[in-house]
Amino acid sequence: MRRQLAALLVVALVAVAGCAGGSAPATDDGASSGDQIYQTPLDTGTVVDAHASALTDAGSYTMESTVAQSLANSTQRAETTGVVRGNAASGALFLRTQSPRGQTVAVYTDGNGTAYERRAAGNRSQVRDASGRAPTADQYASSIVRPFIDLFNFTYTGTTTENGDTVAVYEADGVADLNTSSQAFANRDPESVEAAAATLHIRDDGVVTSLQSNTTFAQQNRSQTTAVNYTFSDIGSTEVTQPDWASDAATTATSQPSTTTPTTANATTTANASA
């Protein structure tokens, strides 16, 4: 169940293929901001650990995501959006996703094992106890970066300016940079891959600030493209607060007899503003 909750914003990564390699941090201790801080091919563990450590040191972060799927010669576009606010110091996390059909899923955890999940569609919603199954803020941040690096074989290409910071740019370009044996490739046919590209932006403190990919597969004689975009921002200045629906669920839980462990609390609302 924890993996299911942690994967709420990674759902479309199974449509993206990739590759992982071995690396070590660059040996140039005097590297200026944006210089190559990792040798390539990237070592997943090294990058993920540095990313999580830097966020913990900063204290908090906001992550926004967009996953869009489209078919060739069609105006139809399915887009899933999400936002995550995490306190990497305490582990508290709030995440919310919205599907193309308007359904929303939200999760809040206090970082100490207590968590609640809210699913809403239209004017109906349901809140469930997810205690012990939701990821903490640092676990979630790692769960986003790890599969992305495993999926692509990145090469350092230089620097760029992002939100006033100079960041190192790592890119993967072409089907040859895919690892079709990656778990994230799922059961897709390697021969169905038509195009692939990905980009990472990494600050010199180790924070991966941007992850983007575009992958095209042949599907039933049509080309389907999946575009994934994740950004980490407001690092050190994000506030994570418990939403009202989680507070209400916690109050309900504590008011139950000690012999009863509530697992579901249903609520009908006229709007989903509190999601």
Backbone as JSON, one array per atom type, in Angstrom:
{
  "sequence": "MRRQLAALLVVALVAVAGCAGGSAPATDDGASSGDQIYQTPLDTGTVVDAHASALTDAGSYTMESTVAQSLANSTQRAETTGVVRGNAASGALFLRTQSPRGQTVAVYTDGNGTAYERRAAGNRSQVRDASGRAPTADQYASSIVRPFIDLFNFTYTGTTTENGDTVAVYEADGVADLNTSSQAFANRDPESVEAAAATLHIRDDGVVTSLQSNTTFAQQNRSQTTAVNYTFSDIGSTEVTQPDWASDAATTATSQPSTTTPTTANATTTANASA",
  "N": [[0.83, -1.2, 0.0], [1.99, 1.21, 0.75], [3.71, 1.67, -1.39], [1.82, 2.13, -3.37], [0.66, 4.55, -2.58], [2.91, 6.17, -2.61], [3.38, 6.25, -5.25], [1.59, 7.9, -6.5], [2.06, 10.21, -7.97], [3.73, 9.24, -9.83], [2.65, 7.78, -11.73], [2.62, 7.8, -14.56], [5.19, 7.22, -15.24], [5.68, 4.63, -15.84], [5.26, 4.5, -18.45], [7.45, 5.47, -19.56], [10.69, 4.85, -20.68], [14.05, 3.81, -19.66], [17.5, 4.17, -18.44], [20.11, 3.12, -16.24], [23.31, 3.84, -14.83], [26.73, 3.51, -13.67], [28.42, 5.65, -11.39], [30.39, 8.24, -9.85], [30.77, 10.91, -7.49], [31.95, 13.98, -8.94], [35.44, 14.76, -8.93], [36.41, 17.29, -8.66], [36.73, 19.45, -6.29], [36.5, 22.14, -6.25], [34.47, 22.99, -7.84], [32.4, 25.32, -9.44], [29.15, 26.88, -9.03], [26.76, 25.0, -10.75], [28.56, 23.61, -12.3], [29.76, 20.41, -13.54], [28.79, 18.05, -11.29], [28.56, 15.38, -10.93], [30.02, 12.45, -12.23], [29.43, 10.78, -15.32], [28.25, 7.6, -16.57], [25.37, 8.3, -14.52], [25.21, 7.48, -11.05], [22.63, 6.0, -9.47], [22.03, 5.73, -6.67], [23.85, 7.53, -5.49], [23.04, 10.06, -6.48], [20.35, 10.19, -5.64], [20.59, 9.97, -2.84], [22.05, 12.31, -2.25], [20.25, 14.24, -3.1], [18.03, 13.82, -1.35], [19.31, 14.29, 1.09], [20.09, 16.99, 0.86], [17.59, 18.24, 0.73], [16.61, 17.6, 3.25], [18.42, 19.0, 4.83], [17.73, 21.58, 4.04], [15.12, 21.7, 4.9], [12.44, 21.85, 3.86], [10.18, 21.48, 1.0], [8.56, 22.12, -2.19], [6.89, 20.25, -4.62], [5.9, 20.13, -7.94], [3.93, 18.64, -10.49], [3.34, 17.47, -13.82], [1.78, 15.29, -15.96], [1.31, 14.3, -19.12], [-0.54, 12.82, -21.75], [-0.81, 12.06, -25.16], [-2.2, 11.42, -28.44], [-1.03, 10.79, -31.73], [-2.03, 12.87, -34.47], [-4.38, 13.71, -33.26], [-6.54, 15.7, -31.28], [-7.0, 15.2, -28.7], [-6.02, 15.14, -25.3], [-4.73, 13.86, -22.41], [-4.3, 14.8, -19.15], [-2.61, 14.73, -16.1], [-2.25, 16.34, -13.07], [-0.29, 17.51, -10.28], [0.59, 18.34, -6.87], [2.98, 18.59, -4.31], [3.75, 19.09, -0.96], [6.35, 19.11, 1.24], [7.81, 18.49, 4.44], [10.9, 17.97, 5.03], [12.39, 17.68, 7.28], [10.72, 16.97, 9.47], [9.24, 15.0, 8.28], [6.6, 15.27, 7.61], [3.98, 15.43, 5.17], [2.06, 16.56, 2.41], [0.09, 15.73, -0.3], [-1.43, 16.09, -3.51], [-3.32, 15.07, -6.27], [-4.78, 15.45, -9.52], [-6.86, 13.95, -11.81], [-7.39, 13.43, -15.41], [-10.17, 13.33, -15.64], [-11.08, 14.84, -13.61], [-11.08, 13.76, -11.07], [-9.82, 13.69, -7.75], [-7.06, 12.93, -5.64], [-5.85, 12.97, -2.43], [-3.32, 13.03, 0.05], [-2.3, 13.06, 3.4], [0.29, 13.05, 5.75], [1.65, 12.95, 9.01], [4.27, 12.47, 9.4], [5.0, 10.82, 11.42], [3.87, 8.38, 11.19], [1.09, 8.5, 11.27], [-1.53, 8.89, 9.0], [-3.74, 10.05, 6.41], [-5.99, 9.5, 3.69], [-7.66, 11.04, 1.0], [-10.2, 10.76, -1.34], [-11.85, 12.17, -4.07], [-14.62, 13.03, -6.15], [-16.51, 14.98, -8.22], [-19.16, 16.05, -6.2], [-18.74, 14.32, -4.15], [-16.93, 12.61, -1.64], [-14.38, 10.64, 0.0], [-12.76, 9.67, 2.92], [-9.98, 7.97, 4.16], [-8.2, 6.03, 6.6], [-4.78, 5.96, 6.41], [-2.63, 5.26, 7.86], [0.7, 4.37, 8.6], [1.18, 3.54, 6.05], [1.66, 5.52, 4.23], [4.18, 7.48, 2.54], [6.98, 9.25, 4.01], [8.12, 12.71, 3.85], [10.83, 12.81, 2.95], [11.14, 10.23, 1.93], [9.31, 10.31, -0.15], [10.37, 12.27, -1.86], [12.67, 10.96, -2.7], [11.54, 8.81, -4.02], [10.57, 9.9, -6.33], [12.8, 10.77, -7.79], [14.51, 8.53, -8.03], [13.44, 6.37, -9.85], [13.42, 7.82, -12.22], [16.09, 8.4, -12.84], [17.01, 5.82, -13.11], [15.76, 5.15, -15.44], [16.88, 6.44, -17.62], [19.89, 7.03, -19.52], [21.98, 9.36, -18.73], [23.82, 12.24, -19.89], [26.23, 14.71, -19.17], [25.7, 18.06, -20.14], [26.25, 20.73, -19.81], [25.49, 23.98, -18.43], [22.69, 25.88, -17.1], [20.48, 28.65, -16.38], [18.24, 28.77, -13.72], [15.54, 29.93, -12.06], [17.17, 31.93, -11.01], [19.38, 30.54, -10.14], [22.39, 28.87, -11.09], [22.44, 25.86, -12.71], [23.44, 22.44, -13.14], [23.16, 20.63, -16.16], [21.84, 17.63, -17.32], [21.38, 15.32, -19.89], [19.42, 12.98, -21.8], [19.09, 11.42, -24.9], [17.35, 10.0, -27.41], [16.47, 6.65, -28.49], [18.48, 4.88, -27.96], [19.39, 5.55, -25.48], [17.77, 4.36, -23.65], [16.81, 2.03, -21.1], [15.57, -0.86, -21.47], [15.24, -2.98, -19.81], [14.64, -2.01, -17.4], [12.68, -1.8, -14.42], [10.67, 0.09, -14.48], [10.02, 0.16, -17.11], [8.16, -1.69, -17.42], [5.92, -3.95, -18.96], [6.26, -3.34, -21.58], [6.85, -3.46, -25.12], [10.06, -3.39, -26.37], [10.51, -2.82, -29.04], [8.52, -1.11, -29.68], [9.15, 1.46, -29.04], [9.5, 4.69, -30.22], [10.64, 7.22, -29.95], [12.64, 9.1, -27.61], [13.5, 11.23, -24.89], [15.14, 13.06, -22.28], [15.65, 15.27, -19.47], [17.64, 16.5, -16.81], [17.98, 18.8, -14.12], [20.35, 19.91, -11.86], [21.26, 21.27, -8.78], [24.26, 22.59, -7.25], [24.27, 21.82, -4.61], [23.14, 19.4, -4.6], [20.39, 19.1, -4.91], [17.89, 17.97, -7.04], [16.35, 19.82, -9.25], [14.66, 19.84, -11.44], [12.95, 17.55, -13.53], [12.42, 16.17, -16.6], [10.75, 14.53, -19.28], [10.14, 13.08, -22.51], [8.49, 10.69, -24.25], [7.8, 8.48, -26.89], [5.62, 5.99, -28.02], [4.67, 3.31, -30.18], [1.37, 2.42, -30.54], [-1.16, 0.33, -31.14], [-1.06, 0.88, -33.92], [-0.83, 3.61, -33.81], [0.85, 6.56, -32.72], [1.74, 7.24, -29.42], [2.42, 9.75, -27.16], [4.08, 10.49, -24.16], [4.5, 12.99, -21.87], [6.42, 14.09, -19.23], [6.8, 16.08, -16.38], [8.5, 17.28, -13.65], [9.04, 19.45, -10.94], [11.07, 20.8, -8.38], [10.74, 23.18, -5.91], [10.66, 26.28, -3.93], [12.34, 25.6, -1.85], [13.15, 25.01, 1.41], [11.4, 26.95, 2.24], [8.79, 26.15, 2.29], [5.6, 25.54, 3.71], [3.99, 23.04, 5.54], [0.85, 22.09, 6.25], [-1.77, 20.6, 8.18], [-4.6, 19.5, 6.48], [-8.12, 20.41, 6.72], [-9.87, 18.2, 6.39], [-8.29, 16.04, 7.13], [-7.79, 16.67, 9.77], [-10.37, 16.49, 10.8], [-10.83, 13.76, 10.41], [-8.93, 12.69, 12.11], [-9.89, 13.57, 14.56], [-12.31, 12.2, 14.67], [-11.34, 9.59, 14.77], [-10.03, 9.49, 17.26], [-12.16, 9.74, 18.93], [-13.48, 7.38, 18.89], [-14.37, 4.2, 20.45], [-11.86, 2.44, 22.31], [-11.59, -0.16, 21.48], [-12.16, -0.21, 18.89], [-11.02, 0.28, 15.62], [-11.17, 2.65, 13.39], [-11.34, 2.56, 9.87], [-12.33, 3.78, 7.69], [-13.78, 6.83, 6.74], [-16.58, 8.39, 5.63], [-17.6, 11.18, 3.66], [-19.78, 13.61, 2.4], [-19.6, 16.29, 0.25], [-20.16, 19.62, -1.01], [-18.36, 20.87, -2.51], [-14.89, 20.64, -3.43], [-12.94, 22.14, -2.17], [-11.38, 21.85, 0.08], [-9.68, 19.83, -0.47]],
  "CA": [[0.0, 0.0, 0.0], [2.86, 2.38, 0.77], [4.18, 1.91, -2.75], [0.72, 2.71, -4.14], [0.53, 5.95, -2.22], [4.11, 6.89, -3.04], [3.42, 6.31, -6.71], [0.46, 8.68, -7.01], [2.51, 11.16, -8.98], [4.69, 8.59, -10.71], [1.85, 6.82, -12.47], [2.93, 7.73, -15.99], [6.58, 6.86, -15.5], [5.73, 3.3, -16.42], [5.19, 4.67, -19.9], [8.72, 6.05, -19.97], [11.76, 3.88, -20.53], [15.27, 4.5, -19.27], [18.71, 3.43, -18.2], [20.93, 3.57, -15.12], [24.7, 3.45, -14.96], [27.51, 3.7, -12.47], [29.15, 6.9, -11.37], [30.83, 8.73, -8.55], [30.81, 12.37, -7.54], [33.12, 14.54, -9.6], [36.52, 14.95, -7.97], [36.78, 18.69, -8.61], [36.09, 20.03, -5.12], [36.34, 23.57, -6.43], [33.5, 23.25, -8.89], [31.53, 26.45, -9.19], [27.74, 26.57, -9.16], [26.32, 24.56, -12.06], [29.53, 22.74, -12.94], [29.43, 18.99, -13.45], [29.05, 17.57, -9.94], [28.58, 13.93, -10.99], [30.51, 11.82, -13.44], [28.4, 9.96, -15.97], [26.82, 7.51, -16.28], [24.99, 8.64, -13.16], [24.92, 6.43, -10.09], [21.32, 6.34, -8.91], [22.09, 5.89, -5.22], [24.58, 8.75, -5.15], [22.21, 11.24, -6.79], [19.16, 10.17, -4.79], [20.98, 10.26, -1.46], [22.42, 13.72, -2.16], [19.0, 15.0, -3.25], [17.28, 13.71, -0.1], [20.08, 14.93, 2.16], [20.02, 18.44, 0.68], [16.25, 18.68, 1.1], [16.52, 17.5, 4.7], [19.17, 20.13, 5.37], [16.96, 22.8, 3.77], [13.96, 21.64, 5.77], [11.14, 21.66, 3.22], [10.16, 21.66, -0.45], [7.32, 21.96, -2.95], [7.09, 19.59, -5.9], [4.76, 20.19, -8.84], [4.07, 17.66, -11.57], [2.38, 17.38, -14.92], [1.97, 14.12, -16.8], [0.36, 14.46, -20.22], [-0.5, 11.81, -22.79], [-1.51, 12.48, -26.37], [-2.09, 10.54, -29.59], [-0.72, 11.48, -32.98], [-3.17, 13.24, -35.31], [-5.56, 13.82, -32.42], [-6.53, 16.86, -30.39], [-7.23, 14.73, -27.34], [-4.85, 15.19, -24.43], [-5.06, 13.49, -21.03], [-3.29, 15.42, -18.3], [-2.71, 14.57, -14.65], [-1.41, 17.33, -12.4], [-0.14, 17.24, -8.86], [1.44, 19.2, -6.05], [3.41, 17.98, -3.07], [4.46, 19.95, -0.02], [6.97, 18.21, 2.2], [8.74, 18.95, 5.47], [11.89, 16.9, 5.04], [12.94, 17.56, 8.63], [9.78, 16.24, 10.32], [8.63, 13.92, 7.53], [5.22, 15.6, 7.25], [3.81, 15.56, 3.72], [0.73, 16.69, 1.82], [0.12, 15.62, -1.76], [-2.74, 16.13, -4.16], [-3.3, 14.88, -7.71], [-6.06, 15.56, -10.21], [-6.85, 13.17, -13.04], [-8.04, 14.1, -16.54], [-11.62, 13.38, -15.46], [-11.4, 15.7, -12.48], [-10.99, 13.08, -9.79], [-8.66, 14.1, -6.97], [-6.58, 12.08, -4.55], [-4.98, 13.73, -1.54], [-2.77, 12.28, 1.18], [-1.57, 13.84, 4.41], [0.92, 12.28, 6.82], [2.34, 13.84, 9.95], [5.67, 12.08, 9.46], [5.19, 9.9, 12.54], [3.1, 7.17, 10.96], [-0.34, 8.77, 11.11], [-1.79, 9.43, 7.66], [-5.1, 9.93, 5.88], [-6.12, 9.64, 2.23], [-8.98, 11.54, 0.59], [-10.52, 10.64, -2.76], [-13.03, 12.98, -4.34], [-15.08, 13.17, -7.53], [-17.74, 15.76, -8.16], [-19.45, 16.53, -4.85], [-18.63, 13.19, -3.24], [-15.56, 12.34, -1.22], [-14.2, 9.59, 0.99], [-11.49, 9.78, 3.64], [-9.58, 6.7, 4.75], [-7.0, 5.98, 7.41], [-3.66, 5.39, 5.67], [-1.52, 5.26, 8.81], [1.71, 3.34, 8.41], [1.3, 3.15, 4.65], [2.04, 6.67, 3.4], [5.6, 7.81, 2.65], [7.35, 10.53, 4.61], [8.54, 13.68, 2.84], [12.1, 12.44, 2.35], [10.91, 9.03, 1.14], [8.61, 10.67, -1.37], [11.31, 12.96, -2.74], [13.55, 9.95, -3.27], [10.76, 7.94, -4.91], [10.4, 10.58, -7.61], [14.08, 10.88, -8.5], [15.15, 7.24, -8.27], [13.07, 5.69, -11.11], [13.74, 8.67, -13.37], [17.5, 8.2, -13.18], [17.12, 4.44, -13.57], [15.13, 5.0, -16.74], [17.63, 7.07, -18.71], [21.34, 7.14, -19.45], [22.19, 10.8, -18.87], [25.14, 12.81, -20.19], [26.35, 16.12, -18.78], [25.74, 18.89, -21.35], [26.58, 22.13, -19.52], [24.73, 24.64, -17.37], [21.64, 26.82, -17.47], [20.0, 29.42, -15.24], [16.89, 28.37, -13.33], [15.12, 30.67, -10.86], [18.29, 32.69, -10.49], [20.5, 29.66, -9.82], [23.03, 28.15, -12.18], [22.29, 24.44, -12.44], [24.04, 21.52, -14.1], [22.16, 20.01, -17.04], [22.14, 16.28, -17.79], [20.38, 14.98, -20.88], [19.39, 11.71, -22.52], [18.46, 11.74, -26.18], [17.28, 8.89, -28.34], [16.09, 5.33, -28.02], [19.68, 4.2, -27.48], [19.59, 5.91, -24.07], [16.75, 3.7, -22.83], [17.09, 0.73, -20.51], [14.3, -1.57, -21.58], [15.15, -3.97, -18.74], [14.27, -1.31, -16.18], [11.37, -2.16, -13.88], [9.7, 1.11, -14.88], [9.62, -0.07, -18.49], [7.02, -2.59, -17.29], [5.83, -5.04, -19.94], [6.21, -2.78, -22.93], [7.7, -4.04, -26.15], [11.14, -2.46, -26.72], [10.41, -2.44, -30.44], [7.46, -0.11, -29.85], [9.65, 2.8, -28.72], [9.81, 5.47, -31.41], [11.49, 8.37, -29.6], [12.77, 9.31, -26.16], [14.43, 12.28, -24.47], [14.93, 13.45, -20.89], [16.57, 16.3, -18.97], [17.73, 16.73, -15.37], [18.68, 19.99, -13.63], [20.83, 19.61, -10.51], [22.02, 22.32, -8.12], [25.51, 22.06, -6.73], [24.08, 21.23, -3.29], [22.6, 18.06, -4.81], [18.95, 19.08, -5.17], [17.43, 17.82, -8.42], [15.28, 20.81, -9.29], [13.76, 19.63, -12.57], [13.03, 16.29, -14.25], [11.51, 16.22, -17.73], [10.94, 13.5, -20.29], [9.16, 12.9, -23.58], [8.69, 9.37, -24.83], [6.75, 8.12, -27.85], [5.47, 4.57, -28.29], [3.67, 2.9, -31.16], [0.32, 1.7, -29.84], [-2.27, 0.02, -32.03], [-0.82, 1.59, -35.17], [-0.8, 5.04, -33.57], [1.92, 6.98, -31.82], [1.3, 7.87, -28.18], [3.52, 10.45, -26.5], [3.91, 10.82, -22.75], [5.4, 14.06, -21.43], [6.47, 14.14, -17.77], [7.53, 17.26, -15.89], [8.53, 17.45, -12.2], [9.91, 20.54, -10.48], [11.21, 21.03, -6.94], [10.92, 24.62, -5.68], [10.38, 26.77, -2.57], [13.14, 24.74, -0.98], [13.44, 25.67, 2.67], [10.39, 27.96, 2.58], [7.46, 25.56, 2.15], [4.9, 25.19, 4.94], [3.1, 21.88, 5.42], [-0.19, 22.16, 7.28], [-2.77, 19.54, 8.13], [-5.88, 19.98, 5.93], [-9.28, 20.24, 7.6], [-10.44, 16.87, 6.3], [-7.45, 15.14, 7.91], [-8.03, 17.01, 11.18], [-11.68, 15.92, 11.15], [-10.68, 12.31, 10.48], [-8.17, 12.39, 13.32], [-10.8, 13.78, 15.69], [-13.25, 11.08, 14.66], [-10.63, 8.39, 15.18], [-9.75, 9.53, 18.7], [-13.42, 9.69, 19.68], [-14.01, 6.03, 18.83], [-13.97, 3.32, 21.56], [-10.5, 1.92, 22.15], [-11.63, -1.48, 20.88], [-12.51, -0.05, 17.48], [-10.06, 1.02, 14.81], [-11.86, 3.07, 12.16], [-10.51, 2.56, 8.68], [-12.93, 4.59, 6.64], [-14.75, 7.85, 7.13], [-17.16, 8.93, 4.41], [-18.16, 12.52, 3.79], [-20.31, 14.17, 1.17], [-19.43, 17.74, 0.26], [-20.67, 20.3, -2.2], [-17.19, 21.34, -3.24], [-13.68, 19.98, -2.97], [-11.94, 23.17, -1.89], [-10.49, 21.45, 1.17], [-8.83, 18.73, -0.89]],
  "C": [[0.86, 1.26, 0.0], [3.35, 2.7, -0.63], [3.08, 2.55, -3.59], [0.58, 4.19, -3.85], [1.73, 6.75, -2.71], [4.14, 7.08, -4.54], [2.31, 7.16, -7.3], [0.87, 9.64, -8.12], [3.52, 10.54, -9.94], [3.97, 7.68, -11.69], [2.26, 6.71, -13.92], [4.38, 7.37, -16.26], [6.7, 5.45, -16.06], [5.65, 3.36, -17.93], [6.48, 5.26, -20.44], [9.81, 5.02, -19.74], [13.05, 4.58, -20.16], [16.41, 3.59, -18.98], [19.45, 4.0, -17.01], [22.35, 3.09, -15.33], [25.42, 3.66, -13.67], [28.27, 4.99, -12.54], [29.63, 7.18, -9.98], [30.84, 10.23, -8.63], [32.07, 12.86, -8.22], [34.18, 14.88, -8.57], [36.96, 16.39, -7.85], [36.05, 19.37, -7.47], [35.85, 21.52, -5.28], [35.34, 23.93, -7.49], [32.61, 24.41, -8.51], [30.09, 26.03, -9.43], [27.39, 26.18, -10.59], [27.32, 23.68, -12.78], [29.13, 21.28, -12.75], [29.79, 18.48, -12.05], [29.02, 16.05, -9.87], [29.2, 13.49, -12.31], [29.36, 11.0, -14.03], [29.04, 8.68, -16.49], [26.53, 7.73, -14.8], [24.78, 7.39, -12.31], [23.64, 6.82, -9.35], [21.38, 6.62, -7.41], [22.77, 7.17, -4.8], [23.72, 9.98, -5.35], [21.01, 11.31, -5.86], [19.51, 10.54, -3.35], [21.34, 11.73, -1.28], [21.19, 14.61, -2.24], [18.22, 15.0, -1.93], [17.99, 14.42, 1.04], [20.0, 16.45, 2.08], [18.65, 18.98, 1.07], [16.05, 18.62, 2.62], [17.24, 18.67, 5.36], [18.4, 21.44, 5.2], [15.7, 22.86, 4.61], [12.64, 21.36, 5.09], [11.24, 21.87, 1.72], [8.73, 21.6, -0.97], [7.66, 21.25, -4.25], [5.8, 19.66, -6.7], [4.99, 19.24, -10.0], [2.98, 17.81, -12.6], [2.74, 16.15, -15.74], [0.9, 14.16, -17.88], [0.56, 13.37, -21.27], [-1.34, 12.27, -23.97], [-1.26, 11.47, -27.49], [-1.81, 11.36, -30.83], [-1.99, 11.72, -33.78], [-4.48, 13.29, -34.52], [-5.43, 15.05, -31.53], [-6.74, 16.47, -28.94], [-5.92, 14.71, -26.55], [-5.3, 14.89, -23.0], [-3.94, 13.98, -20.12], [-3.6, 15.2, -16.83], [-1.75, 15.55, -14.0], [-1.34, 17.01, -10.91], [0.74, 18.26, -8.17], [1.75, 18.46, -4.76], [4.1, 19.04, -2.23], [5.02, 19.06, 1.07], [7.86, 18.92, 3.19], [9.74, 17.83, 5.66], [12.49, 16.69, 6.41], [12.04, 16.71, 9.51], [9.19, 15.02, 9.63], [7.22, 14.2, 7.09], [5.1, 15.86, 5.75], [2.33, 15.7, 3.38], [0.89, 16.57, 0.32], [-1.3, 15.59, -2.3], [-2.56, 15.96, -5.66], [-4.7, 15.04, -8.27], [-5.95, 14.88, -11.56], [-7.52, 13.93, -14.17], [-9.55, 14.23, -16.38], [-12.03, 14.18, -14.23], [-11.39, 15.03, -11.12], [-9.72, 13.52, -9.06], [-8.35, 13.06, -5.9], [-5.63, 12.93, -3.73], [-4.54, 12.84, -0.39], [-2.08, 13.25, 2.12], [-0.99, 12.88, 5.44], [1.68, 13.24, 7.71], [3.81, 13.5, 10.09], [5.98, 11.1, 10.57], [4.35, 8.64, 12.4], [1.62, 7.37, 10.79], [-0.59, 9.43, 9.76], [-3.24, 9.19, 7.27], [-5.08, 10.19, 4.39], [-7.54, 10.09, 1.91], [-9.13, 11.4, -0.91], [-11.83, 11.37, -3.01], [-13.33, 13.02, -5.83], [-16.42, 13.89, -7.48], [-17.96, 16.3, -6.76], [-19.42, 15.42, -3.82], [-17.17, 12.95, -2.89], [-15.53, 11.26, -0.15], [-12.82, 9.74, 1.61], [-11.2, 8.44, 4.31], [-8.31, 6.86, 5.58], [-5.9, 5.29, 6.6], [-2.42, 5.3, 6.56], [-0.59, 4.07, 8.59], [1.94, 2.95, 6.98], [1.74, 4.29, 3.74], [3.52, 6.99, 3.58], [5.81, 9.11, 3.41], [7.88, 11.45, 3.52], [9.86, 13.3, 2.18], [11.97, 11.18, 1.5], [10.25, 9.37, -0.19], [9.55, 11.34, -2.36], [12.24, 11.97, -3.43], [12.81, 9.1, -4.29], [10.51, 8.57, -6.26], [11.68, 10.51, -8.43], [14.63, 9.52, -8.91], [14.73, 6.58, -9.59], [13.43, 6.5, -12.34], [15.18, 8.45, -13.81], [17.73, 6.78, -13.67], [16.65, 4.29, -15.02], [15.97, 5.51, -17.9], [19.13, 7.07, -18.45], [21.71, 8.58, -19.76], [23.65, 11.15, -19.15], [25.15, 14.28, -19.78], [26.5, 16.98, -20.03], [26.05, 20.35, -21.07], [25.73, 22.69, -18.39], [23.63, 25.52, -17.96], [21.22, 27.57, -16.2], [18.54, 29.07, -14.98], [16.54, 29.06, -12.01], [16.28, 31.39, -10.19], [19.5, 31.86, -10.11], [21.08, 29.06, -11.09], [23.02, 26.67, -11.83], [22.98, 23.62, -13.52], [22.93, 20.82, -14.88], [22.67, 18.64, -17.5], [21.01, 15.86, -18.73], [20.54, 13.56, -21.39], [18.62, 11.97, -23.79], [18.51, 10.53, -27.1], [16.97, 7.56, -27.68], [17.29, 4.58, -27.45], [19.95, 4.49, -26.01], [18.54, 5.3, -23.15], [17.26, 2.38, -22.28], [15.78, -0.05, -20.47], [14.16, -2.68, -20.55], [14.78, -3.33, -17.41], [12.87, -1.72, -15.73], [10.3, -1.18, -14.34], [9.26, 0.94, -16.34], [8.42, -1.01, -18.55], [7.06, -3.67, -18.36], [5.76, -4.53, -21.37], [7.2, -3.48, -23.86], [8.78, -3.04, -26.53], [11.05, -1.97, -28.16], [9.36, -1.36, -30.68], [7.94, 1.31, -29.57], [10.06, 3.52, -29.99], [10.75, 6.64, -31.13], [11.54, 8.52, -28.09], [13.79, 10.41, -25.9], [14.11, 12.65, -23.03], [15.99, 14.46, -20.47], [16.48, 16.38, -17.45], [18.44, 18.05, -15.11], [19.07, 19.72, -12.18], [21.64, 20.78, -9.97], [23.29, 21.73, -7.53], [25.41, 21.59, -5.29], [23.43, 19.85, -3.37], [21.12, 18.0, -5.1], [18.68, 18.95, -6.66], [16.21, 18.71, -8.56], [14.27, 20.56, -10.4], [14.02, 18.28, -13.22], [11.99, 16.33, -15.36], [11.8, 15.07, -18.68], [9.82, 13.53, -21.31], [9.46, 11.57, -24.24], [7.5, 9.02, -25.71], [6.79, 6.63, -28.12], [4.46, 4.36, -29.4], [2.64, 2.04, -30.43], [-0.87, 1.55, -30.76], [-2.21, 0.88, -33.29], [-0.9, 3.11, -35.03], [0.33, 5.36, -32.6], [1.34, 7.69, -30.61], [2.51, 8.47, -27.47], [3.15, 10.77, -25.05], [4.96, 11.85, -22.36], [5.29, 14.18, -19.91], [7.3, 15.33, -17.34], [7.38, 17.35, -14.37], [9.45, 18.6, -11.86], [9.89, 20.62, -8.96], [11.52, 22.51, -6.74], [10.59, 24.97, -4.24], [11.1, 25.93, -1.53], [13.54, 25.53, 0.27], [12.39, 26.68, 3.09], [8.96, 27.45, 2.45], [6.87, 25.23, 3.52], [3.95, 24.02, 4.67], [2.11, 21.92, 6.57], [-1.19, 21.04, 7.09], [-4.08, 20.09, 7.57], [-7.03, 19.67, 6.87], [-9.82, 18.82, 7.58], [-9.61, 15.85, 7.08], [-7.62, 15.4, 9.41], [-9.34, 16.4, 11.65], [-11.58, 14.4, 11.31], [-9.94, 11.9, 11.74], [-9.05, 12.54, 14.56], [-11.79, 12.64, 15.81], [-12.59, 9.81, 15.19], [-10.4, 8.36, 16.69], [-11.01, 9.45, 19.54], [-14.05, 8.31, 19.68], [-13.6, 5.24, 20.07], [-12.62, 2.7, 21.28], [-10.47, 0.57, 21.49], [-11.92, -1.42, 19.39], [-11.46, 0.77, 16.77], [-10.72, 1.42, 13.51], [-10.9, 3.09, 10.99], [-11.06, 3.44, 7.59], [-13.88, 5.61, 7.24], [-15.27, 8.49, 5.87], [-17.72, 10.31, 4.66], [-18.65, 12.97, 2.44], [-20.23, 15.68, 1.25], [-19.99, 18.32, -1.01], [-19.54, 20.85, -3.05], [-15.97, 20.68, -2.65], [-12.59, 20.97, -2.66], [-10.96, 22.74, -0.83], [-9.57, 20.32, 0.78], [-7.43, 19.19, -1.14]]
}
